[in-house]
Amino acid sequence: MIRPYRVTDKEHLLKIFNLNTPKCFDKKEICDFEEYLTQNPETYLTVERDNNIVGGTGYYINKMINKVKLLGFFLTQNMCEKVWGDNL
């Protein structure tokens, strides 16, 4: 299930983000991610499976040029290995 981000998701998402470094993200990006969650919670989505947070994604709306940009999508490693991850 993909649902709107809740502040209570933050610690879970930070842990998953860290598990995806350095393979997918640089360790330096964690501060940017945490800042994004704090400043733009309404544009972030949490991914759940069996009532457990397994990943997330966000988007950025640039109103000046009328475009939306999808930000990094990430999952726990065990979800990436499942077909479910391929179908997102």
C-alpha positions in Angstrom: 0.0 0.0 0.0 1.2 3.5 -0.8 -0.1 6.2 1.6 0.6 9.7 2.6 3.7 10.2 4.8 3.1 10.6 8.6 5.7 12.3 10.9 5.8 9.0 12.8 7.2 7.3 9.7 10.4 9.3 9.8 12.6 7.1 11.9 11.6 4.0 9.9 12.3 5.7 6.6 15.7 7.0 7.8 16.7 3.5 8.8 15.7 2.1 5.4 17.5 5.0 3.7 20.6 4.2 5.6 20.3 0.5 4.6 20.4 1.6 1.0 23.8 3.4 1.3 26.2 3.3 -0.3 24.6 1.2 -3.0 21.8 3.7 -3.9 22.6 6.8 -1.9 25.6 8.6 -0.6 25.8 8.9 3.2 25.9 12.7 2.8 22.3 12.6 1.3 20.7 11.6 4.6 20.7 15.2 5.9 19.0 16.3 2.6 16.4 13.5 3.0 15.7 14.4 6.6 15.3 18.1 5.7 13.0 17.2 2.8 10.7 15.1 5.2 10.6 18.0 7.6 9.9 20.8 5.0 7.8 18.9 2.5 5.8 16.2 4.3 2.7 16.7 2.1 4.7 15.6 -1.0 6.1 12.3 0.5 4.5 8.9 0.3 5.2 5.9 2.5 5.1 2.3 1.2 3.8 -0.3 3.5 3.5 -4.1 3.2 1.7 -6.1 5.9 1.5 -3.0 8.1 5.3 -2.5 8.0 7.0 0.4 6.4 9.2 -0.9 3.5 10.0 2.2 1.6 8.9 5.6 0.3 9.0 8.2 -2.5 8.3 11.8 -2.9 7.6 14.4 -5.6 8.4 18.0 -6.2 6.1 20.5 -7.9 7.8 23.3 -9.8 4.9 25.8 -10.3 7.1 28.1 -12.4 7.4 25.6 -15.2 4.3 23.5 -14.5 6.3 20.3 -13.9 6.3 17.5 -11.3 9.5 15.6 -10.6 9.6 12.2 -8.9 12.2 12.0 -6.2 14.1 8.9 -5.3 12.1 5.8 -4.7 13.5 3.3 -2.3 12.6 0.0 -0.6 14.1 -2.3 2.0 16.5 -4.8 0.4 14.2 -7.8 0.9 11.4 -5.9 -1.0 13.7 -5.1 -3.8 14.4 -8.8 -4.2 10.7 -9.7 -4.5 8.6 -9.4 -7.6 6.4 -6.9 -5.7 9.3 -4.3 -5.9 9.5 -4.8 -9.7 5.9 -4.0 -10.1 5.9 -0.7 -8.4 
